[in-house]
Amino acid sequence: MFLNKTYRFWSALIAMVLATAVAGAMFFLSATTNEETAPESGAPTASEAAEVARISAEFPDSAGTSIFLVFTKSSELSDDEITTINDNVADIYAAHTDLEVAIPAQVSEDGTTVSAIIPLDKTNVVDVQKERYDDIREIAGTGLPGVDLYLSGPEGFAIDISNVFAGADLTLLIVTASVVVVLLLITYRSPILWIVPLLVVGLADGLAGAMAKKAADMLGGQLDASTTGILSVLVFGAGTNYALLIISRYREELLKFESRADSMAKAVRGTAPAILASGGTVLVVMAVLLFAQLDSSRNLGLAGFVGIAVAMISGIVVLPFALVLWPRWIFWPLTPKFGTKPKRESMWARAGHTIARRPVLFSIGSALLAIGLALPAMGIQTGLTANERFLTKPGAVTGIEILSDKFEQFQGSGFTIMASESDVDEVQAYLEDNKDLLVEIPAPPVFAAPPIPGVVIAPAPEPEPTFSTVGETNDGWTQITATLDFAAESDGAKNAIATFRTGLDSVGDGLALVGGNDAQVLDTEIAIDADQKLVFPSVLAVVFIILVLVLRSLVAPAILLATVVASYFAAIGSSWLLFQNIWGFPALDGNVIVLSFLFLVALGIDYNMFLMTRVKEESEILVNGKPAGIRAGMVTALGATGGVITSAGVLLAAVFAVLGVLPLITLTQIGVIVCVGVLLDTLLVRTVVVPSLTFLVGERMWLPRKTGVSNK
């Protein structure tokens, strides 16, 4: 009765005013002054490569980062063009570095390409990066018509990545909202009703974004555009799903109750447990990510936790108040009339009857289909290089490819060792012993002294080539650099880094650290592997426990969890076929496996949860003094929820597919895999697999709980 009074008009109006005030206060309190930052691409914070970067940054003359200038043309560059290039490089040094003398640009052997490396102070503030980048490009290209200019290196890649996300929030918001509007119009077939859930979910998205950024700021971090983009997709997808469930149940109850307040009270009581359980599952799963080693995963866990919490509160608290303020005509032209018998024999109910007659056939058929879709997953390749992460090749990638082709020094892969000052000689001796893994540093030329009449001068000994260079010393650490005789990010380079780390543990005091680009790649792969070992079992355990608590059973949760895992492998396999045959992707990004598993299991279980909680409710309804039973409950639940769950699944799949509007392969892969997986969950698992298995297992689905209904 309390809920019935709560949803009366004046109570709802007061509640909406309070909700608006609270949301406004939260927006105000969550306001941050953080500047937009580019996605981090370095090693995990706790890794050895990150420690080397931190130590290096403390050196007095540490440049922090650099940008590579690549000047090239199809024919040989003239002397005047090379002179102009050097003049431009000197101007860039004067404008953007503290160095008084510029290092001259290098000319390739064929004379078609010139390169220059500009040391810069490191920053990840997008506005500062772009302003500096644009100025360098303008200076570098002055007076060089007909010469192609590419800006590459660490800073070049940072700018290209930030350009990928330039305006990403607005683009994602517009495309996502458009998709939601279209699907809500199709679902409700009403020109008015869709406005209410869209406004509620849109405000929830804005509030979630502000609160997530504030939470990250309080914890000493910042959310980049890739994380906030996924956050928007999560909030819109989950929030709209919750809205679809509540509105569908509300419309159903309006046929039974004359009062809108009574109808909404019954709708909330019927859907809140499923929404709380499904949303709670995603919340706990996001909390698991807070313990991940990869920085981006931890940031996503924090943002996702805040976003889903806001979406849940908006769905089961704010939306019901917003809906009951409007008369029944908001559903026009399909206005629910009190006393009208609900239409239960829908196509979904007929599908339930069909599956009930042949559960074995449907179970075997769906199992074979899932296996067939999953088989391509056996040939998946993982690991994208920095050059392969873009859908459209940017200038930074083209530039580094030209440098690798034209200059020998760019063909290997440099790395850095931080060693104790007292261990420098021993570390260099160790590197000498492993010179087969390194690029030789040519010895400087020896110039003979002028001859002296009557004096015989013994020839000077030829200097020995070296394989490492000793740099600066600071606070007890000495920097040693060398170059691997392997292509950057190759397996050979990563294996060599691992070899050096193991070997240096027994050199001197054993404190030497190995960093650099390949070390970052290796540490990231190690972190992803550790996150897989954390996320996979933790997510499965969390989902199973929540299902047990909601359904009060052990058998049903085990079966439902197995179906979702099967659909995950089917989604991975079928998506891999799409990536190879349509997009031509060489591999999956390493973290895609972890994140797609997390999203698919956490979100995919929602539809099974929505269905099975309704099955539980319907099967417990007394018919002639006895519970209706799980078979009747499944058919009834399919008829009642089939349309709304299918709509919710299609909507969530479409919203995740929106990630493909950004030209970054990682987000495209996540979007496609989750889209395919959610469609499989919605159209195959929830519609065919779960009902057929339920009909096969019967009342034993609720074991060890007794239902009082025969299993025959």
Secondary structure, DSSP 4 states (H G I P E B T S, - for coil): -HHHHHTSHHHHHHHHHHHHHHHHHHHHHH---PPPBPPP-S--TTSHHHHHHHHHHTSTT---EEEEEEEE-SSPPPHHHHHHHHHHHHHHHHHH-S-SSPPPPEE-TTSSEEEEEEEE----BHHHHHHHHHHHHHHHTTT-TT-EEEEEHHHHHHHHHHHHTTTHHHHHHHHHHHHHHHHHHHHH--TTTTHHHHHHHHHHHHHHHHHHHHHHHHTT----HHHHHHHHHHHHHHHHHHHHHHHHHHHHHHTT-S-HHHHHHHHHHHHHHHHHHHHHHHHHHHHHHTT-SSHHHHHHHHHHHHHHHHHHHIIIIIHHHHHHTS-GGGGTTS---TTPPP----HHHHHHHHHHH-HHHHHHHHHHHHHHHHGGGGG--B---GGGSBSS--HHHHHHHHHHHH-GGGTSEEEEEEEEGGGHHHHHHHHHHTGGGB--BPPPP-PPPPP-TT---PPPPPPPPBS-EEEEEETTEEEEEEEESS-TT-HHHHHHHHHHHHHHTTSTTS--EEESHHHHHHHHHHHHHHHHHHHHHHHHHHHHHHHHHHHT-SHHHHHHHHHHHHHHHHHHHHHHHHIIIII--SSB-HHHHHHHHHHHHHHHHHHHHHHHHHHHHHHTSEETTEE--HHHHHHHHHHHHHHHHHHHHHHHHHHHHGGGGSSBHHHHHHHHHHHHHHHHIIIIIIIIIHHHHHHHHGGGGGTTS--S----
